[in-house]
Amino acid sequence: MLDISIKLDPEIIVGVDTVNRAGTICAEFGGKVLVVTEQVLYENRNIERLTTILEDAGIEAIVFDEIPAQATADVAEAAAVLAQGARCSAIVGFGGLKTQAIARITAMIARNKISIFEFLDEAGNNEDYLPYIAIPTTGRDPFLFSRFFIAVDPRDRSVKLVKSPRGLCKSALVDGGLSESLSGKFASTTAFDGFCVAIEAYCSTRASFLSDALLEQAIVLYSQMIDNYVDNKVFDLIGGATNAGFLIALGCAISSPGIGTALAYALNGRFPVAKSWCSTILLPYILEKLVAARPEKLAKAAALMGEPVMGAPVSEAAGMAVEAIRRRMGILEVPARFKDYNLSLDRLVPVAEAARNLEFVAFSPWTVSAEDAYDLLKQAF
């Protein structure tokens, strides 16, 4: 059995209205913070709510909200300049996956004048940083509690793995009430996206009994979310998504996601296609690979999804997991092919190479080359 070594940097607070504790937490680091956020959060007055909470605690909140949909790491330079000029004492990341990445980089470069290109080329090696407080508005960040995260290089829109200095993140407030309100196919793809991360980490060579316990429950929750969209089964979507997101973040900090997650990030970094759509399209092909590489785990996943695996051979039970996902995708009519998004197959070669170069892909349960990554994209095209 693999050794298990756990050291989580942040204080983690999970629950509805935990954002109300942001003022108390930020007050520990000084009287002025930079809130790195995204403009969509103005719609539900969430930014107004957070700044009011901070101001009521005697903290001046300066808002940086210039994060475009296809943001690259250089956006953090503008945020860092604002933080330096205002002499902010901490950075608050308030938003989704890209916003959290930009906020993390901002915290890492705000105390020095290193260019974003030097920063990326050095893979984030920097010990002089501002405290970072994470308030995610999506529960699907596999790197929330990890020592590394993914950034998009503005030079070629490739993805790079950036290492966080130990102690960067001081606190993570996971508040399901802040989740963006999604509808239709987009909402269901977020559940498939979370399922993809969970199943890859569950089957990783870094998996342990502890990560298995966390990720099995995440698989159950994401399956229940998908079934809710399929046939309107009664299920607490907000609570389920919050809990499942927390479980995959913690599970991935112990284990590791795989090539499907890497490809989804790489595709989203280069093209205007949502990461959740990319994960959804790739998911059945990833599962087919895992049937051969980890049949026992896929058989268990099928059971967790409620499939009739009792008495079936392991290989047959493992195949039920793939069939279950394909069946649910068909009912929900979610994205199924990359060609539907005006992507050119020839332009996907750099995507496969960038994804394969992300270090965590080495923990996939089969040896993944750049050619293998490209083959997955071709199958899903």
C-alpha positions as CSV (number, residue, x, y, z in Angstrom):
1,M,0.0,0.0,0.0
2,L,1.2,3.5,-0.8
3,D,2.2,5.8,2.0
4,I,-0.3,8.6,2.7
5,S,1.1,12.0,3.5
6,I,-1.4,14.8,4.0
7,K,-0.7,18.5,4.7
8,L,-3.5,20.8,3.7
9,D,-2.5,24.5,3.7
10,P,-5.9,26.2,4.2
11,E,-8.4,26.3,6.9
12,I,-11.5,24.8,5.2
13,I,-15.0,25.9,6.0
14,V,-17.8,24.2,4.1
15,G,-21.5,25.1,4.3
16,V,-24.2,27.5,3.3
17,D,-23.5,31.1,4.2
18,T,-19.9,30.4,5.2
19,V,-19.1,33.5,3.1
20,N,-20.3,35.5,6.0
21,R,-17.1,34.6,7.8
22,A,-14.9,36.2,5.2
23,G,-14.6,39.4,7.1
24,T,-13.3,37.7,10.3
25,I,-10.8,35.6,8.3
26,C,-9.5,38.5,6.1
27,A,-9.1,40.8,9.2
28,E,-6.2,38.6,10.3
29,F,-4.1,39.8,7.4
30,G,-4.7,43.5,7.5
31,G,-7.2,46.2,6.6
32,K,-7.2,46.1,2.8
33,V,-7.7,43.2,0.4
34,L,-7.9,42.8,-3.3
35,V,-11.0,40.8,-4.4
36,V,-10.2,39.1,-7.7
37,T,-13.6,38.2,-9.3
38,E,-15.6,38.0,-12.4
39,Q,-18.4,40.3,-13.7
40,V,-21.1,37.6,-13.9
41,L,-21.2,37.6,-10.1
42,Y,-22.7,41.1,-10.2
43,E,-25.9,39.6,-11.5
44,N,-26.9,37.9,-8.2
45,R,-25.3,40.8,-6.2
46,N,-22.8,38.3,-4.8
47,I,-19.9,40.8,-5.2
48,E,-21.9,43.5,-3.4
49,R,-22.6,40.9,-0.6
50,L,-19.0,40.0,-0.2
51,T,-17.7,43.6,-0.2
52,T,-20.4,44.5,2.4
53,I,-19.3,41.6,4.6
54,L,-15.7,42.8,4.4
55,E,-16.5,46.5,5.0
56,D,-18.6,45.6,8.0
57,A,-15.5,43.9,9.4
58,G,-13.5,47.1,8.9
59,I,-11.7,45.9,5.7
60,E,-11.4,48.0,2.6
61,A,-12.2,45.8,-0.4
62,I,-10.8,46.8,-3.8
63,V,-12.4,44.9,-6.6
64,F,-10.6,43.6,-9.7
65,D,-13.2,42.2,-12.1
66,E,-11.5,42.3,-15.5
67,I,-11.3,38.6,-16.1
68,P,-12.5,37.7,-19.6
69,A,-14.1,34.3,-20.4
70,Q,-10.9,33.1,-22.1
71,A,-8.5,34.6,-19.5
72,T,-4.8,33.8,-19.6
73,A,-2.3,34.1,-16.8
74,D,-1.2,37.6,-17.8
75,V,-4.5,39.0,-16.4
76,A,-2.9,38.4,-13.0
77,E,-0.2,41.1,-13.8
78,A,-2.9,43.8,-14.0
79,A,-4.4,42.6,-10.8
80,A,-1.0,42.5,-9.1
81,V,-0.2,46.1,-10.1
82,L,-3.5,47.1,-8.5
83,A,-2.7,45.2,-5.4
84,Q,0.8,46.7,-5.2
85,G,-0.5,50.3,-5.8
86,A,-3.2,49.9,-3.2
87,R,-0.8,48.2,-0.7
88,C,-3.2,45.3,-0.2
89,S,-2.4,42.8,2.5
90,A,-4.2,39.8,1.1
91,I,-5.8,38.5,-2.1
92,V,-9.4,37.0,-2.2
93,G,-10.2,34.8,-5.1
94,F,-14.0,35.0,-5.7
95,G,-15.2,33.0,-8.7
96,G,-14.8,29.9,-10.8
97,L,-11.8,27.9,-11.9
98,K,-10.1,30.5,-14.1
99,T,-10.7,33.2,-11.5
100,Q,-9.2,31.1,-8.7
101,A,-6.1,30.5,-10.9
102,I,-5.7,34.2,-11.7
103,A,-6.2,35.1,-8.0
104,R,-3.5,32.5,-6.9
105,I,-1.0,33.9,-9.4
106,T,-1.8,37.5,-8.3
107,A,-1.0,36.5,-4.7
108,M,2.2,34.9,-5.8
109,I,3.5,37.9,-7.9
110,A,2.1,40.9,-6.1
111,R,5.1,41.4,-3.8
112,N,7.7,41.4,-6.6
113,K,8.1,42.6,-10.1
114,I,8.6,39.3,-11.9
115,S,7.0,39.2,-15.3
116,I,4.3,36.6,-16.0
117,F,6.6,34.9,-18.5
118,E,9.4,34.5,-16.0
119,F,6.8,33.3,-13.5
120,L,5.5,30.6,-15.9
121,D,8.9,29.6,-17.1
122,E,10.0,29.0,-13.5
123,A,6.7,27.1,-12.8
124,G,5.7,29.4,-10.0
125,N,8.8,29.0,-7.8
126,N,8.3,31.9,-5.5
127,E,8.2,32.1,-1.7
128,D,7.4,35.8,-1.4
129,Y,3.7,36.1,-1.7
130,L,0.5,37.7,-0.2
131,P,-2.0,35.5,1.7
132,Y,-4.6,34.1,-0.6
133,I,-8.2,33.3,0.6
134,A,-10.3,31.1,-1.8
135,I,-14.0,31.6,-2.1
136,P,-14.9,29.4,-5.1
137,T,-18.3,29.7,-6.8
138,T,-18.0,26.3,-8.4
139,G,-17.5,23.0,-6.6
140,R,-15.5,21.3,-9.3
141,D,-11.9,22.5,-8.7
142,P,-9.7,19.4,-8.4
143,F,-6.7,21.6,-7.4
144,L,-8.4,23.7,-4.6
145,F,-6.4,21.9,-1.9
146,S,-3.4,20.8,-4.0
147,R,0.1,22.3,-4.1
148,F,-0.3,23.0,-7.8
149,F,-2.9,24.3,-10.3
150,I,-3.3,24.9,-14.0
151,A,-2.6,28.3,-15.7
152,V,-3.0,29.3,-19.4
153,D,0.2,30.7,-21.0
154,P,-0.7,33.8,-23.0
155,R,2.1,33.2,-25.5
156,D,0.4,30.1,-27.1
157,R,-2.6,29.4,-24.9
158,S,-1.0,26.2,-23.7
159,V,-1.7,24.9,-20.2
160,K,1.0,24.7,-17.5
161,L,1.2,23.3,-14.1
162,V,2.1,25.9,-11.5
163,K,3.3,25.0,-8.0
164,S,2.0,27.0,-5.1
165,P,4.3,27.8,-2.2
166,R,3.4,26.1,1.0
167,G,1.1,28.2,3.1
168,L,-0.2,30.4,0.2
169,C,-3.8,29.6,0.7
170,K,-4.8,30.6,4.2
171,S,-8.5,29.7,4.1
172,A,-11.1,28.2,1.7
173,L,-14.7,29.1,2.2
174,V,-16.9,26.6,0.2
175,D,-20.4,28.0,0.2
176,G,-22.9,26.2,-2.0
177,G,-25.2,29.2,-1.9
178,L,-22.7,31.1,-4.1
179,S,-22.9,28.6,-6.9
180,E,-23.8,30.1,-10.3
181,S,-27.3,29.3,-11.5
182,L,-27.1,27.1,-14.6
183,S,-29.8,25.7,-16.7
184,G,-30.4,23.1,-19.4
185,K,-27.6,21.1,-20.9
186,F,-24.9,23.2,-19.3
187,A,-26.0,22.4,-15.8
188,S,-25.9,18.6,-16.4
189,T,-22.4,18.8,-18.0
190,T,-21.1,20.1,-14.7
191,A,-22.1,16.9,-13.1
192,F,-20.4,14.8,-15.9
193,D,-17.3,17.0,-15.5
194,G,-17.2,16.4,-11.7
195,F,-17.8,12.7,-12.3
196,C,-14.8,12.6,-14.8
197,V,-12.5,14.1,-12.2
198,A,-13.7,11.8,-9.5
199,I,-13.4,8.6,-11.5
200,E,-9.9,9.4,-12.8
201,A,-8.6,10.2,-9.3
202,Y,-10.4,7.0,-8.1
203,C,-8.4,5.0,-10.6
204,S,-5.1,6.8,-10.3
205,T,-1.9,5.0,-9.3
206,R,-1.8,7.4,-6.4
207,A,-5.1,6.3,-5.0
208,S,-5.3,5.0,-1.5
209,F,-8.0,3.7,0.9
210,L,-8.5,7.3,2.1
211,S,-8.9,8.8,-1.4
212,D,-11.1,5.9,-2.4
213,A,-13.4,6.6,0.6
214,L,-13.7,10.2,-0.4
215,L,-14.1,9.7,-4.2
216,E,-16.5,6.8,-3.9
217,Q,-18.9,9.1,-2.1
218,A,-18.2,11.8,-4.8
219,I,-19.1,9.3,-7.5
220,V,-22.4,8.5,-5.7
221,L,-23.3,12.2,-5.4
222,Y,-22.4,13.1,-9.1
223,S,-24.5,10.0,-10.2
224,Q,-27.4,11.3,-8.2
225,M,-27.0,14.7,-9.7
226,I,-27.0,13.2,-13.2
227,D,-30.1,11.1,-12.4
228,N,-31.9,14.2,-11.1
229,Y,-31.4,15.8,-14.5
230,V,-32.4,12.6,-16.3
231,D,-35.7,11.8,-14.5
232,N,-36.2,14.6,-12.0
233,K,-35.4,12.4,-9.0
234,V,-35.6,14.4,-5.8
235,F,-32.1,15.6,-4.9
236,D,-30.5,18.6,-3.3
237,L,-28.5,19.9,-6.2
238,I,-26.8,22.7,-4.4
239,G,-25.9,20.7,-1.3
240,G,-24.9,17.7,-3.4
241,A,-22.7,19.7,-5.7
242,T,-21.0,21.5,-2.8
243,N,-20.3,18.2,-1.0
244,A,-19.2,16.4,-4.1
245,G,-16.9,19.3,-5.1
246,F,-15.3,19.3,-1.6
247,L,-14.8,15.5,-1.8
248,I,-13.1,15.6,-5.2
249,A,-10.8,18.5,-4.2
250,L,-9.8,16.6,-1.1
251,G,-9.6,13.3,-2.9
252,C,-7.4,14.9,-5.7
253,A,-5.1,16.4,-3.1
254,I,-4.4,12.8,-1.9
255,S,-4.7,11.1,-5.3
256,S,-4.5,12.7,-8.7
257,P,-6.8,13.4,-11.7
258,G,-5.8,12.0,-15.1
259,I,-5.5,12.6,-18.9
260,G,-9.2,13.4,-19.3
261,T,-9.0,16.3,-16.9
262,A,-5.8,17.5,-18.5
263,L,-7.3,17.4,-22.0
264,A,-10.4,19.3,-20.8
265,Y,-8.3,22.1,-19.3
266,A,-6.0,22.2,-22.4
267,L,-9.0,22.4,-24.8
268,N,-10.7,25.1,-22.7
269,G,-7.4,27.0,-22.5
270,R,-7.0,27.1,-26.3
271,F,-10.6,27.2,-27.6
272,P,-13.8,28.9,-26.4
273,V,-15.4,25.6,-25.4
274,A,-16.5,25.2,-21.7
275,K,-14.3,22.8,-19.7
276,S,-17.4,20.9,-18.5
277,W,-18.4,20.3,-22.1
278,C,-14.9,19.0,-22.9
279,S,-15.0,16.7,-20.0
280,T,-18.4,15.4,-20.9
281,I,-17.4,14.6,-24.5
282,L,-14.2,12.8,-23.3
283,L,-15.8,10.9,-20.4
284,P,-17.0,7.7,-22.1
285,Y,-13.7,7.3,-23.9
286,I,-11.8,7.7,-20.7
287,L,-14.1,5.2,-19.1
288,E,-13.4,2.7,-21.9
289,K,-9.7,3.0,-21.2
290,L,-10.3,2.5,-17.5
291,V,-12.3,-0.7,-18.1
292,A,-9.1,-2.3,-19.4
293,A,-6.7,-0.6,-16.9
294,R,-8.8,-0.7,-13.7
295,P,-11.7,-3.2,-14.2
296,E,-12.3,-3.8,-10.5
297,K,-12.7,0.0,-9.8
298,L,-15.0,0.5,-12.8
299,A,-17.1,-2.4,-11.6
300,K,-17.4,-0.8,-8.2
301,A,-18.2,2.5,-9.8
302,A,-21.0,0.9,-11.8
303,A,-22.4,-0.5,-8.5
304,L,-22.2,3.0,-6.9
305,M,-24.2,4.3,-9.9
306,G,-26.9,1.8,-9.1
307,E,-26.3,-0.5,-12.1
308,P,-27.3,-4.2,-11.7
309,V,-23.8,-5.7,-11.3
310,M,-24.7,-8.4,-8.8
311,G,-23.4,-11.7,-10.0
312,A,-21.9,-10.2,-13.2
313,P,-18.2,-10.9,-14.1
314,V,-15.9,-8.0,-13.2
315,S,-15.3,-7.1,-16.9
316,E,-19.0,-7.1,-17.6
317,A,-19.8,-5.0,-14.5
318,A,-17.0,-2.6,-15.5
319,G,-18.6,-2.2,-18.9
320,M,-21.9,-1.3,-17.3
321,A,-20.3,2.0,-16.0
322,V,-19.5,3.1,-19.6
323,E,-23.0,2.0,-20.8
324,A,-24.6,3.9,-17.9
325,I,-22.8,7.1,-18.7
326,R,-23.5,6.9,-22.5
327,R,-27.2,6.2,-21.7
328,R,-27.6,9.2,-19.5
329,M,-25.7,11.4,-22.0
330,G,-28.1,10.3,-24.7
331,I,-31.1,11.1,-22.7
332,L,-29.8,14.5,-21.7
333,E,-28.6,15.2,-25.3
334,V,-25.4,16.8,-23.9
335,P,-22.4,17.6,-26.2
336,A,-21.0,14.4,-27.7
337,R,-18.5,15.3,-30.4
338,F,-15.8,18.0,-30.7
339,K,-16.5,18.5,-34.4
340,D,-19.8,20.1,-33.4
341,Y,-17.8,23.1,-32.0
342,N,-16.0,24.0,-35.3
343,L,-12.7,22.6,-34.0
344,S,-10.2,21.3,-36.5
345,L,-8.6,18.0,-35.8
346,D,-5.2,19.2,-37.0
347,R,-5.3,22.0,-34.4
348,L,-5.7,19.5,-31.6
349,V,-2.2,18.1,-31.8
350,P,-0.7,20.9,-29.6
351,V,-3.6,20.4,-27.2
352,A,-2.7,16.7,-26.7
353,E,1.0,17.5,-26.2
354,A,0.3,20.3,-23.6
355,A,-2.1,18.0,-21.7
356,R,0.3,15.1,-21.7
357,N,3.1,17.4,-20.3
358,L,1.1,18.1,-17.2
359,E,3.0,16.2,-14.5
360,F,-0.1,14.6,-12.8
361,V,-0.9,12.7,-16.0
362,A,2.0,10.4,-15.1
363,F,-0.2,8.9,-12.4
364,S,-2.8,7.6,-14.9
365,P,-3.3,3.9,-14.6
366,W,-1.9,3.3,-18.1
367,T,1.1,4.8,-19.8
368,V,-0.1,7.9,-21.6
369,S,2.0,9.3,-24.5
370,A,1.2,12.4,-26.5
371,E,0.0,10.0,-29.3
372,D,-2.4,8.3,-26.8
373,A,-3.8,11.7,-25.8
374,Y,-4.3,12.7,-29.4
375,D,-6.0,9.3,-30.1
376,L,-8.5,10.1,-27.3
377,L,-9.2,13.4,-29.0
378,K,-9.7,11.7,-32.4
379,Q,-12.1,9.2,-30.9
380,A,-14.1,12.0,-29.4
381,F,-14.0,14.2,-32.5
